[in-house]
Amino acid sequence: MSGKEIVDVKKAERLGILGNTDLEINENTGQIQALLIPSVKWFGLRKQGEEIRVPWKHIKKIGADMVIIDVSDFSEEEQ
């Protein structure tokens, strides 16, 4: 999944590129629980430890080049 572009389906907005270690996996079941997208800052630089957590249930489609997600109904508890 590395290198896929992350796109918000509601806003048609690019959120970032999925990297090599941007998955949250349940150690007991091996299932993916969330995608972790680095927050991009000015000139492509980002602060350490800042990321957007996208729960698996908000992923709508995974294609050859991108991952389509719906972030419009995130609650504060999920972020």
C-alpha positions in Angstrom: 0.0 0.0 0.0 3.0 2.2 0.2 3.0 5.2 -2.2 -0.8 5.4 -2.6 -2.4 8.8 -2.5 -5.0 9.4 0.2 -8.1 11.3 -1.0 -11.2 12.5 1.0 -14.3 11.5 -1.0 -16.5 14.4 0.3 -14.0 17.3 -0.1 -12.2 15.8 -3.1 -9.0 16.8 -1.2 -5.6 15.1 -1.2 -4.6 14.3 2.4 -1.2 12.8 1.8 0.8 9.7 0.6 0.7 6.5 2.5 4.2 5.4 3.6 5.8 2.1 4.6 4.8 2.2 8.3 1.5 4.0 8.2 -0.8 1.2 9.4 -2.2 0.5 12.9 -2.5 -3.3 13.2 -4.2 -5.3 16.0 -1.4 -7.5 17.4 -3.9 -10.2 18.4 -5.9 -10.6 15.2 -3.5 -9.1 12.6 -6.3 -7.0 11.2 -5.7 -3.4 10.1 -7.4 -1.0 12.5 -6.4 2.4 11.0 -4.3 4.2 8.5 -1.9 6.7 10.0 -1.3 9.7 7.6 1.5 12.1 8.4 0.3 15.7 8.8 2.1 17.8 6.1 3.3 21.3 7.2 4.9 24.2 5.3 7.2 23.2 2.4 6.5 19.5 3.0 8.0 19.4 6.4 6.1 17.9 9.4 6.5 18.0 13.1 7.5 14.7 14.7 4.6 12.6 16.0 1.8 14.4 14.3 -0.5 12.3 12.2 -4.1 11.8 11.1 -5.6 8.5 12.2 -8.2 7.1 9.8 -10.2 4.2 11.2 -10.6 1.3 8.8 -14.4 1.7 8.6 -13.9 5.1 7.0 -12.0 3.6 4.0 -14.3 3.5 1.0 -12.1 2.1 -1.7 -8.5 1.0 -2.3 -7.4 1.3 -5.9 -4.1 0.9 -7.8 -3.0 4.5 -7.2 -5.1 5.8 -4.3 -7.1 5.2 -1.2 -10.5 6.9 -1.0 -11.7 7.7 2.5 -14.7 9.5 4.1 -13.5 11.7 7.0 -16.6 13.8 7.2 -18.2 11.8 10.0 -15.2 11.3 12.2 -15.9 11.8 15.9 -13.4 13.3 18.3 -13.0 9.9 20.0 -11.8 8.3 16.8 -9.1 10.8 15.9 
